[in-house]
Every structure is written in structure tokens, then in C-alpha cells.
Amino acid sequence: MSPLKRYLFVFTALLSILILLGLQVYWLRYSYKIEEALFSKSVRIALNQSIATLSKNEGMCQSMQKSISCDSSFRASRSSTPRVWQNLDRQIRDELARYDIELDYDLAIYKGKDTLKINNLDQIVGSSCYRMSLESVLKMSDTEIGVVFPSRYNFFLHSMGLMFLGSVLLILLIGFSFVLVIRYYLKEVQLSKNIKEMVNNLAHEFRTPISSISLASKMIQQSSEASMNPKIMRYADTIIEENKRLQRHSDYILQLAAMEQNNLEYHFELLDLAVILEESIRSVEFLVEQKSGKVTRIYEDGSFFIHGDHHELVHVMINLLVNACKYSPETIDIQVFLRKSDNGIFVDVVDKGMGMAPGEKLKIFEKYYRISSGNQHNTKGFGIGLYYVREVLKAHQASISVESEPGKGSSFTIFFPKEN
């Protein structure tokens, strides 16, 4: 993954987490407002019902009028009818209980600027007062009854209860999980970077011994002893071919690293696909002969010119041919087709090997993916060949597809559009 994609991933994940946390906070506030609205409505209904019940009791109305006529709350508390306020307090408490509101409250009567406090609660600071007119009871327009709940916020939190606790825990869990995931992700990125650097260094270190082996084997091949001894010549040929295969694997690793860093350079020129295919087939002839196989060429007449990178396209074709050899369990039988259409040029590499299941046809072009039988891999490889093929063909504006059936072989088709 490129640095830009990593930064985009982290930014998207962080933005998603922040949006989710914002939604959680919004719904908590929204739920709180709903609880507060329901509470206020219930209190006002209870006060209305209490006043309606009180207005039907003429004796209590008269007693309240007598108490209200006193000059102060001190004189009212010592009036001849103190039980009036106790009855009023009980009436309001019973009505509130019908709405599951069982909280301590401060009950007061307001007459203009004077306040007659009924309960003996401590002074409440910052609490809302629910007030209702007593005009229907006392026939006084400036008299109101008021109820103040000192612990109403705790009531709201208790009512929200599980929702509030669950939301808080979810927010904490999301935040902790995000930090943990990012931490492990950064560790994996650094580890992946270190592994890639190590593999690249190893691939570069292989270059020198590979070159030395190639030079030594060619000197053996050209020596007089080899010309007189067929066995030495065969051994030298084997060393040369195996050294070429080692060279290809080393090149694949370096090219893969260059592709991931967008540093793979292409040198486009006018090429003949027939020449590319012939060079590729010659490179795998030794591998084919080891299994007593054959490669059949079926080319249409005409020219097959495209613009491309000679070196990379040869590696692409070699990759497909080597795969056809590796996944042919018995005698190798490969057919290479080169054909034209009005839209472009097609190259088909067809084998009669083990084939693959339908579900694997899309996965084989993924990096490091290898076809396996159960948990046992039957062939050797790095799982980067077809990924490399796809990426190189993309750079050439070409495409690759595969048709395959288990036990009946596979057919890889490369299409170079006419615009190429």
C-alpha cells in the first residue's frame, strides 16, 4: 500500500470514528431533552390535576385563602389551619407518584413578590421551578403554586440509565479500539517496510553470485573438456538454465518492489509480439524438455506490432509459460496462439494441466496468492508472478483473463487494444 493510500485510510478511519462519536453524543443529548420534556409535562399535568381537585373542596379553598391573607410565611406557619398545606403537599405528591415521579421537592406559594415556603428543604440553586396559577382556587390573579425538584437531573440520568451507560462504554470502547488498531497497523506497516528492504537487499546481493555462476558455467561450456564429454556439457547446460531461473526470481522481487513504490520504469518502443513470444519460448525450452513436453506455436499470418517494453513483456510471457509448466503434472503440452481482431491483438497460452476451481480464477492475480490443494502446496513459487503480469499489462493498457476447469487445464488470454 502506497503512503498516500495509508494516510487516506487512517484519515477515513479517524473521520468515521469522530462522526460515530458525534452521533453518540447527539443522541445522548437528544434523549436527555426528551426525558426532560416528558418530566416537565408530567409535573404540569400533576399540578393541574391537584389544583382541579383542590378547587372542588370549598373548605380547603377557604383555609388556603385565610393562610394566604397572612403577612409572612412565619405567621402563616402558625395560623389556625397548618394542615391545609400538609394536605396540599400530600395531594401533589400522590399525583406525581402516578407518573412515577417520587422525588423530594420544595413546595412554595408565590403572592406577588412574597414567597411562602412550605417544605423545609435546603435552598436550591440552579433548579427550574414549575409554577401554576391558583386563580381558580383563591380567586387571586397574582397567586401561584411552585414546585422545585433539587434532584431532577439525577432522575433524568436514572431514567436514561442503561442507554447512557451503554453509550459511554461504547464511546470508550470505540476510542480504545481505534487507538489499538492504529498502533498495531503502524507496527505492521513498519514491519512490512523492514521485510521489503531486507528482501530487496538480499535480491541485490544475489546479483553478484548469479553473475559469477553464469560466467563460470559458460566458461565450462566453452572449454575443450566439455566439448569432448557430453556429461559435462549437460551439467553446464543445467547450471546455466537453473541460474537463469534464479535470475528471473531475483528480477521479479526487485520489479515487484519497484512497482509498489511506483518506481518501475518502462522503455516503450515498437515491438513485434511474435519476436517476444519466440524469445520467451526459448527461455523455457529447457524446463519443457525436462518433462518431455512440447510448446506448439499457432500464429496467424501478418504483423503483430505494439508499443511496449521489450524486457518486461518477455518476463510476462515467460511467467505464463513457466506457470503452464509448473501446473502440468505429467507431460507438458502448451499451445501459444497469436491472433488478430478488428479491436486489437490476442495472445493465448493454453495448457492441459491441473486447472483451477472457479472461485480461484479471480484470486490468482492477487499478490502472494497461490493455488493450493487443501493445505499442501504442490508447486513452488512466491505467488507474485501473475500479480506482476497483471500490473505490467496495465501499464501497457492491456488486459488478461483466464478460463479454466479442474483437470482440464487453463487458458490465459492477453488482449492488446488497437489504441496501444
C-alpha positions as CSV (number, residue, x, y, z in Angstrom):
1,M,0.0,0.0,0.0
2,S,1.4,3.4,-1.0
3,P,2.0,6.1,1.6
4,L,-0.9,8.2,0.2
5,K,-3.3,5.3,0.5
6,R,-2.2,4.6,4.1
7,Y,-2.7,8.3,5.0
8,L,-6.1,8.2,3.3
9,F,-7.0,5.0,5.2
10,V,-6.1,6.5,8.5
11,F,-7.8,9.8,7.8
12,T,-11.0,8.0,6.7
13,A,-11.0,5.7,9.7
14,L,-10.4,8.7,12.1
15,L,-13.2,10.7,10.4
16,S,-15.6,7.7,10.7
17,I,-14.8,7.4,14.4
18,L,-15.3,11.1,15.0
19,I,-18.6,11.0,13.1
20,L,-19.7,8.0,15.1
21,L,-18.8,9.6,18.4
22,G,-20.5,12.8,17.3
23,L,-23.7,10.8,16.6
24,Q,-23.5,9.1,20.0
25,V,-23.2,12.5,21.8
26,Y,-26.0,13.9,19.7
27,W,-28.3,11.0,20.6
28,L,-27.4,11.3,24.3
29,R,-28.3,15.0,24.3
30,Y,-31.5,14.3,22.3
31,S,-32.5,11.6,24.7
32,Y,-31.9,13.9,27.6
33,K,-34.1,16.6,26.1
34,I,-36.9,14.1,25.6
35,E,-36.6,12.9,29.2
36,E,-36.7,16.5,30.4
37,A,-39.7,17.3,28.2
38,L,-41.6,14.2,29.5
39,F,-40.7,15.1,33.1
40,S,-41.9,18.7,32.7
41,K,-45.1,17.6,31.0
42,S,-45.8,15.1,33.8
43,V,-45.2,17.6,36.5
44,R,-47.5,20.2,34.9
45,I,-50.3,17.6,34.5
46,A,-49.9,16.6,38.1
47,L,-50.1,20.2,39.3
48,N,-53.1,20.9,37.1
49,Q,-54.9,17.8,38.4
50,S,-54.0,18.8,42.0
51,I,-55.4,22.3,41.5
52,A,-58.6,20.9,39.8
53,T,-59.1,18.6,42.8
54,L,-58.4,21.4,45.2
55,S,-60.9,23.7,43.6
56,K,-63.7,21.2,44.3
57,N,-63.1,21.3,48.0
58,E,-64.6,24.6,49.3
59,G,-63.4,24.1,52.9
60,M,-59.8,23.8,51.8
61,C,-60.1,26.7,49.4
62,Q,-61.3,28.9,52.3
63,S,-58.5,27.7,54.6
64,M,-55.9,28.5,51.9
65,Q,-57.3,31.9,51.4
66,K,-57.1,32.5,55.2
67,S,-53.4,31.4,55.2
68,I,-52.5,33.5,52.2
69,S,-54.0,36.6,53.8
70,C,-51.2,36.4,56.5
71,D,-48.4,38.9,56.1
72,S,-45.5,36.4,56.1
73,S,-44.5,32.8,56.0
74,F,-43.7,32.9,59.7
75,R,-47.3,33.9,60.6
76,A,-48.7,31.5,58.1
77,S,-46.9,28.6,59.6
78,R,-48.6,29.4,62.9
79,S,-52.0,30.1,61.6
80,S,-55.0,28.2,62.7
81,T,-55.0,25.9,59.6
82,P,-51.5,24.5,59.2
83,R,-52.9,21.1,58.0
84,V,-54.1,22.8,54.8
85,W,-50.5,22.8,53.4
86,Q,-49.9,19.3,54.5
87,N,-53.0,18.2,52.6
88,L,-51.9,20.2,49.6
89,D,-48.4,18.6,49.8
90,R,-49.9,15.1,50.0
91,Q,-52.2,15.8,47.1
92,I,-49.4,16.9,44.9
93,R,-47.2,14.0,45.9
94,D,-49.9,11.5,45.1
95,E,-50.4,13.0,41.7
96,L,-46.7,12.9,40.9
97,A,-46.5,9.3,42.0
98,R,-49.0,8.4,39.2
99,Y,-46.3,9.4,36.8
100,D,-43.5,7.5,38.6
101,I,-42.0,10.8,39.9
102,E,-41.1,10.1,43.5
103,L,-38.6,12.9,44.2
104,D,-38.2,15.3,47.1
105,Y,-39.4,18.7,46.1
106,D,-39.7,22.2,47.6
107,L,-43.3,23.5,47.6
108,A,-43.9,27.2,47.7
109,I,-46.8,29.7,47.3
110,Y,-46.0,32.9,45.4
111,K,-48.1,36.0,46.0
112,G,-46.6,38.9,44.0
113,K,-43.1,39.3,45.3
114,D,-43.8,37.4,48.6
115,T,-43.0,33.6,48.9
116,L,-44.5,31.3,51.3
117,K,-42.2,28.2,51.6
118,I,-43.9,25.0,52.7
119,N,-41.2,22.3,52.8
120,N,-38.1,22.6,54.9
121,L,-35.6,21.6,52.2
122,D,-32.3,23.4,51.7
123,Q,-32.1,26.3,49.3
124,I,-32.0,25.0,45.7
125,V,-29.5,26.7,43.4
126,G,-29.9,26.5,39.6
127,S,-33.0,24.3,39.6
128,S,-36.1,25.0,37.5
129,C,-39.3,25.9,39.2
130,Y,-42.6,24.6,37.8
131,R,-45.3,27.2,38.6
132,M,-49.1,27.1,38.2
133,S,-51.7,29.8,38.8
134,L,-54.1,29.4,41.8
135,E,-56.6,31.9,40.4
136,S,-59.3,29.2,40.1
137,V,-58.9,28.3,43.8
138,L,-58.2,31.5,45.6
139,K,-59.8,34.0,43.1
140,M,-56.5,35.9,43.2
141,S,-54.7,36.5,39.8
142,D,-51.3,37.2,41.4
143,T,-51.0,33.9,43.4
144,E,-49.2,30.8,42.1
145,I,-48.0,27.5,43.4
146,G,-44.5,26.4,42.6
147,V,-42.6,23.1,42.8
148,V,-38.8,22.8,42.6
149,F,-37.0,19.4,42.3
150,P,-33.5,19.5,43.7
151,S,-32.5,16.1,42.2
152,R,-34.3,16.2,38.9
153,Y,-31.0,15.8,36.9
154,N,-30.2,12.6,38.7
155,F,-33.8,11.5,37.9
156,F,-33.1,12.1,34.2
157,L,-29.8,10.2,34.3
158,H,-31.5,7.3,36.2
159,S,-34.3,7.2,33.6
160,M,-31.8,7.1,30.8
161,G,-29.8,4.6,32.8
162,L,-28.8,1.7,30.5
163,M,-28.7,3.9,27.4
164,F,-26.4,6.4,29.0
165,L,-24.1,3.8,30.4
166,G,-24.1,1.8,27.2
167,S,-23.3,4.9,25.1
168,V,-20.4,5.9,27.4
169,L,-18.9,2.4,27.3
170,L,-19.4,2.3,23.6
171,I,-17.6,5.6,23.1
172,L,-14.7,4.5,25.3
173,L,-14.5,1.1,23.6
174,I,-14.5,2.7,20.1
175,G,-11.8,5.2,21.1
176,F,-9.7,2.5,22.7
177,S,-10.1,0.1,19.8
178,F,-9.2,2.8,17.3
179,V,-6.0,3.7,19.1
180,L,-5.2,0.0,19.4
181,V,-5.8,-0.7,15.7
182,I,-3.8,2.3,14.6
183,R,-1.0,1.3,16.9
184,Y,-0.9,-2.3,15.5
185,Y,-1.4,-1.0,12.0
186,L,1.7,1.3,12.2
187,K,3.7,-1.6,13.6
188,E,2.7,-3.8,10.7
189,V,3.5,-1.1,8.2
190,Q,6.9,-0.7,9.7
191,L,7.5,-4.4,9.8
192,S,6.4,-4.8,6.2
193,K,8.7,-2.0,5.2
194,N,11.6,-3.7,7.0
195,I,10.9,-7.0,5.4
196,K,10.7,-5.4,1.9
197,E,14.0,-3.7,2.5
198,M,15.6,-6.9,3.7
199,V,14.3,-8.8,0.6
200,N,15.4,-6.1,-1.7
201,N,18.9,-6.2,-0.2
202,L,19.0,-9.9,-0.5
203,A,17.9,-9.8,-4.1
204,H,20.6,-7.2,-4.9
205,E,23.2,-9.4,-3.0
206,F,22.2,-12.4,-5.2
207,R,23.1,-10.4,-8.3
208,T,26.9,-10.9,-7.9
209,P,26.9,-14.7,-7.3
210,I,24.4,-15.2,-10.0
211,S,26.6,-13.3,-12.5
212,S,29.6,-15.3,-11.3
213,I,27.8,-18.6,-11.7
214,S,26.6,-17.6,-15.2
215,L,30.2,-16.7,-16.2
216,A,31.7,-19.8,-14.8
217,S,29.1,-22.1,-16.4
218,K,29.6,-20.5,-19.8
219,M,33.4,-20.9,-19.5
220,I,32.9,-24.6,-18.6
221,Q,30.5,-25.0,-21.6
222,Q,33.1,-23.5,-23.9
223,S,36.0,-25.5,-22.6
224,S,37.6,-28.3,-24.6
225,E,36.9,-30.8,-21.8
226,A,33.1,-30.1,-22.1
227,S,33.2,-30.5,-25.9
228,M,34.7,-34.0,-25.5
229,N,32.5,-35.0,-22.6
230,P,28.7,-34.9,-23.2
231,K,28.0,-35.3,-19.5
232,I,30.0,-32.2,-18.5
233,M,28.2,-30.3,-21.3
234,R,24.8,-31.4,-19.9
235,Y,25.8,-30.4,-16.4
236,A,26.9,-27.0,-17.7
237,D,23.6,-26.5,-19.5
238,T,21.7,-27.4,-16.4
239,I,23.7,-24.9,-14.3
240,I,23.0,-22.2,-16.9
241,E,19.3,-22.8,-17.1
242,E,18.9,-23.0,-13.3
243,N,20.9,-19.9,-13.0
244,K,18.6,-18.1,-15.4
245,R,15.6,-19.2,-13.3
246,L,17.2,-17.9,-10.2
247,Q,17.9,-14.7,-12.1
248,R,14.2,-14.4,-13.1
249,H,13.1,-14.9,-9.5
250,S,15.5,-12.2,-8.3
251,D,14.3,-9.8,-11.0
252,Y,10.6,-10.5,-10.1
253,I,11.3,-9.5,-6.5
254,L,13.1,-6.3,-7.5
255,Q,10.4,-5.4,-10.1
256,L,7.6,-6.0,-7.5
257,A,9.3,-3.7,-5.0
258,A,9.7,-1.1,-7.8
259,M,6.0,-1.4,-8.7
260,E,4.9,-0.9,-5.1
261,Q,6.9,2.2,-4.9
262,N,5.9,3.4,-8.4
263,N,9.5,3.3,-9.4
264,L,9.3,0.7,-12.2
265,E,10.5,2.4,-15.4
266,Y,9.2,1.3,-18.8
267,H,11.0,1.9,-22.1
268,F,8.4,1.8,-24.7
269,E,9.3,1.1,-28.3
270,L,7.7,-0.6,-31.4
271,L,7.8,-4.3,-30.8
272,D,6.8,-7.5,-32.7
273,L,4.8,-9.8,-30.4
274,A,6.0,-12.8,-32.5
275,V,9.6,-12.0,-31.6
276,I,8.6,-11.5,-27.9
277,L,6.9,-14.9,-27.8
278,E,9.9,-16.7,-29.6
279,E,12.3,-15.3,-27.1
280,S,10.1,-16.3,-24.2
281,I,9.6,-19.8,-25.5
282,R,13.4,-20.3,-25.9
283,S,13.8,-19.3,-22.3
284,V,11.6,-22.2,-21.1
285,E,12.7,-24.8,-23.6
286,F,15.0,-26.5,-21.0
287,L,12.1,-26.7,-18.4
288,V,9.8,-28.2,-21.0
289,E,12.4,-30.7,-22.1
290,Q,12.8,-31.9,-18.6
291,K,9.2,-33.2,-18.7
292,S,9.4,-34.4,-22.2
293,G,6.9,-31.8,-23.2
294,K,6.3,-29.5,-26.2
295,V,5.2,-26.0,-27.0
296,T,3.1,-25.6,-30.1
297,R,3.0,-22.3,-31.9
298,I,-0.1,-21.3,-33.7
299,Y,0.4,-17.8,-35.3
300,E,-1.9,-16.1,-37.7
301,D,-0.3,-14.6,-40.8
302,G,0.6,-10.9,-40.7
303,S,2.4,-8.5,-38.4
304,F,1.7,-8.1,-34.7
305,F,3.3,-4.8,-33.8
306,I,2.6,-3.0,-30.5
307,H,4.3,-0.3,-28.4
308,G,5.8,-1.8,-25.2
309,D,8.8,-2.5,-23.0
310,H,10.7,-5.5,-24.5
311,H,12.3,-6.6,-21.3
312,E,9.0,-6.5,-19.2
313,L,6.9,-8.2,-21.9
314,V,9.4,-11.1,-22.3
315,H,9.1,-11.6,-18.5
316,V,5.3,-11.5,-18.7
317,M,5.3,-14.3,-21.4
318,I,7.9,-16.3,-19.6
319,N,5.8,-16.1,-16.4
320,L,2.8,-17.5,-18.2
321,L,4.8,-20.3,-19.8
322,V,6.5,-21.2,-16.6
323,N,3.2,-21.4,-14.8
324,A,1.8,-23.7,-17.5
325,C,4.9,-25.9,-17.0
326,K,4.6,-25.9,-13.2
327,Y,0.9,-26.8,-13.1
328,S,1.2,-29.6,-15.7
329,P,1.6,-32.6,-13.5
330,E,2.6,-35.1,-16.3
331,T,3.7,-34.4,-19.8
332,I,3.8,-30.7,-20.7
333,D,1.6,-29.7,-23.7
334,I,1.4,-26.0,-24.2
335,Q,-0.2,-24.1,-27.1
336,V,0.6,-20.5,-27.8
337,F,-1.8,-18.6,-30.1
338,L,-1.2,-15.3,-31.7
339,R,-4.2,-13.8,-33.5
340,K,-5.7,-10.5,-34.6
341,S,-9.1,-8.9,-34.5
342,D,-10.5,-5.5,-35.5
343,N,-10.1,-4.3,-32.0
344,G,-6.5,-5.5,-31.2
345,I,-4.2,-8.4,-30.8
346,F,-4.7,-11.6,-28.7
347,V,-2.1,-13.9,-27.2
348,D,-3.4,-17.2,-25.7
349,V,-1.3,-19.5,-23.6
350,V,-3.2,-22.8,-23.3
351,D,-2.1,-25.8,-21.2
352,K,-3.6,-29.2,-20.3
353,G,-2.6,-29.1,-16.7
354,M,-4.4,-29.4,-13.4
355,G,-6.7,-26.4,-14.0
356,M,-8.3,-24.5,-11.1
357,A,-11.7,-24.1,-9.4
358,P,-14.0,-21.2,-10.5
359,G,-13.5,-19.4,-7.2
360,E,-9.7,-19.1,-7.7
361,K,-9.8,-17.5,-11.1
362,L,-10.1,-14.0,-9.7
363,K,-7.7,-14.6,-6.8
364,I,-4.7,-15.8,-8.8
365,F,-3.8,-12.2,-9.8
366,E,-3.6,-11.1,-6.2
367,K,-0.2,-10.6,-4.6
368,Y,1.2,-13.7,-2.8
369,Y,-1.8,-15.9,-3.7
370,R,-1.0,-19.4,-4.8
371,I,-3.3,-22.2,-5.9
372,S,-3.2,-25.0,-3.3
373,S,-4.7,-28.4,-2.8
374,G,-6.1,-28.5,0.7
375,N,-3.3,-27.2,3.0
376,Q,-0.5,-28.6,0.9
377,H,1.1,-26.5,-1.9
378,N,2.1,-28.8,-4.8
379,T,4.2,-26.3,-6.6
380,K,7.0,-24.0,-5.7
381,G,6.8,-20.2,-6.1
382,F,6.4,-16.9,-4.5
383,G,2.9,-16.1,-5.6
384,I,3.9,-12.8,-7.2
385,G,4.2,-13.9,-10.9
386,L,0.6,-13.3,-12.0
387,Y,0.3,-10.2,-9.9
388,Y,3.4,-8.9,-11.8
389,V,1.9,-9.9,-15.1
390,R,-1.3,-8.0,-14.4
391,E,0.5,-4.8,-13.3
392,V,2.8,-4.8,-16.3
393,L,-0.1,-5.3,-18.7
394,K,-2.0,-2.5,-17.1
395,A,0.9,-0.2,-17.8
396,H,0.7,-1.4,-21.5
397,Q,-3.1,-0.6,-21.5
398,A,-3.6,-4.4,-22.0
399,S,-5.7,-6.9,-20.0
400,I,-5.5,-10.5,-19.1
401,S,-8.3,-13.1,-18.5
402,V,-8.3,-16.8,-17.7
403,E,-10.6,-19.7,-18.4
404,S,-10.1,-22.9,-16.6
405,E,-11.7,-26.1,-15.4
406,P,-10.3,-28.5,-12.8
407,G,-8.4,-31.4,-14.5
408,K,-8.8,-29.8,-18.0
409,G,-6.2,-27.2,-18.0
410,S,-6.2,-23.4,-18.2
411,S,-6.2,-20.8,-21.0
412,F,-4.7,-17.3,-20.3
413,T,-5.7,-14.6,-22.8
414,I,-3.9,-11.3,-23.2
415,F,-5.5,-8.5,-25.2
416,F,-3.6,-5.6,-26.6
417,P,-6.1,-3.0,-27.8
418,K,-5.6,-1.3,-31.1
419,E,-5.0,2.0,-29.4
420,N,-1.8,0.6,-27.9
